[in-house]
Amino acid sequence: MTESTDLAPIREAVRALCANFPAEYWRRLDRERAYPEEFVAALTKAGFLAALIPEEFDGSGLTMSAATAIMEEIQASGCNGAACHAQMYTMGTLLRHGSAEQKVRYLPAIARGELRLQAFGVTEPASGTDTLNLRTTAVRDGDHYIVNGQKIWTSRAEHSDLMLLLARTTPRAEVKSRTGGLSVFLVDMRAAKGKGLTIRPIRTMMNHATTEVFFEKMRVPADNLIGAEGDGFRYILSGMNAERILIAAECIGDAKWFIGKATGYAREREVFGRAIGQNQGVQFPIARAYIGMRAAELMVHEAAALYEAGKECGAEANMAKHLAAEASWAAADMCVQTHGGFGFAEEFDIERKFRETRLYTVAPISTNLILSYIAEHVLDLPRSY
Ligand SMILES: Cc1cc2nc3c(=O)[nH]c(=O)nc-3n(C[C@H](O)[C@H](O)[C@H](O)COP(=O)(O)OP(=O)(O)OC[C@H]3O[C@@H](n4cnc5c(N)ncnc54)[C@H](O)[C@@H]3O)c2cc1C
């Protein structure tokens, strides 16, 4: 499956924008663990982060394929879309399951960048991947819910106005179905900070603006419940395909960046009187990384095409994420090897991108959980958990 050529102008426009944010910009932010405010503002102004918001809500109304092209180009340009990718897909839960009033109230402001919906509070320290076992509770109290608990790895919480929060509204022992009893809320963090909401940054090996978030008797208006109480797990799951496809596209962009760097260097670097790229021992790992990237790219296109046709794409979205994350990591490793010692030098940017792309075989879903999904939901093997 090849991409339709009408995405070429979008790709070109993203590349032109990214050219204003060269490697020195990212290097400085990485050193300071600072947030790329200017980059995110430029992407927002250009409408790229509102790609998937329909035009009736002031969004760009683009397809999933166009959105993947945007994320891929950002990464392939050497920029870091992890600073803002959630603004593109987190609103999907609101779009699909929110009330008409909620959509009109929030989506146009999100599309214009006046409201940042960058934070997604699902993972907790105790339950980890076992989302159904999460402990944060939201208990109805008149026209509010009272939230108590903790989230971890809530990325960009300090750079977001709103958070999409998953919390338990019915104790696990009282629910009929194992996936019931969880609810989704749109939390206005501007109102809640200092009033039951505390955000603490977590310093990580790459510049990712991730945090842990504590809720202590935090009041959330009942109007901010999305959809029906107790159905939240289903709503969150329905948004995961978009997240997986977009992050897979980022990995494809990363892999292209690493492969580009490696081929360029292998052509120019001379050792023993000839270009290192003339040695098959150097060529073959680059070729192998390229093959892996291209195969993963096909699966990303397949998943995006199914998604935008409104077809079931859980398996393809998971496989795309898996293949692309493996491909970008393999390409990163190959790129370091191709550069020898310079692969470790800050000014070559490879070590930074290497640290950044390492994340994607772990988050937003780890490799084992994807393998388990394919084994049990596609191949009909017995459930392991
Ligand atoms: C930088 C960063 C940013 C993140 N951003 C967000 C965010 O914005 N919002 C959010 O909600 N979460 C976020 N996450 C959380 C991320 O989604 C989780 O880290 C990831 O899903 C893995 O969960 P865990 O860390 O709890 O690992 P665990 O669930 O503790 O698992 C640890 C390891 O055991 C394996 N494992 C666990 N159970 C099984 C099993 N049954 N079979 C086989 N293997 C198993 C896992 O694959 C993993 O390798 C982020 C994480 C990081 C590191």
The ligand as an ORCA input file, in Angstrom:
! r2SCAN-3c Opt
* xyz 0 1
  C       8.364      8.547     29.903
  C       7.028      7.898     30.111
  C       5.888      8.613     29.766
  C       4.625      8.059     30.017
  N       3.497      8.814     29.796
  C       2.296      8.366     30.256
  C       1.141      9.210     30.261
  O       1.189     10.364     29.801
  N      -0.009      8.739     30.809
  C      -0.099      7.484     31.339
  O      -1.181      7.118     31.824
  N       0.972      6.642     31.329
  C       2.155      7.066     30.817
  N       3.268      6.238     30.850
  C       3.138      4.921     31.440
  C       3.364      3.799     30.430
  O       2.218      3.639     29.636
  C       3.738      2.551     31.231
  O       5.030      2.783     31.791
  C       3.747      1.316     30.398
  O       2.452      1.025     29.937
  C       4.289      0.119     31.213
  O       3.639      0.069     32.451
  P       4.470      0.022     33.814
  O       5.560      1.019     33.731
  O       3.522      0.172     34.931
  O       5.117     -1.384     33.841
  P       4.573     -2.705     34.558
  O       3.121     -2.889     34.270
  O       5.012     -2.684     35.967
  O       5.377     -3.806     33.768
  C       6.806     -3.944     33.902
  C       7.289     -4.909     32.838
  O       6.643     -6.177     33.000
  C       5.987     -6.556     31.810
  N       4.718     -7.230     32.145
  C       3.776     -6.828     33.043
  N       2.753     -7.702     33.067
  C       3.034     -8.652     32.155
  C       2.359     -9.819     31.700
  N       1.164    -10.170     32.183
  N       2.954    -10.584     30.746
  C       4.168    -10.233     30.264
  N       4.848     -9.136     30.637
  C       4.289     -8.361     31.576
  C       5.738     -5.268     31.025
  O       5.662     -5.518     29.651
  C       6.956     -4.435     31.406
  O       8.008     -4.724     30.543
  C       4.528      6.751     30.544
  C       5.690      6.030     30.841
  C       6.922      6.601     30.647
  C       8.151      5.823     31.042
*
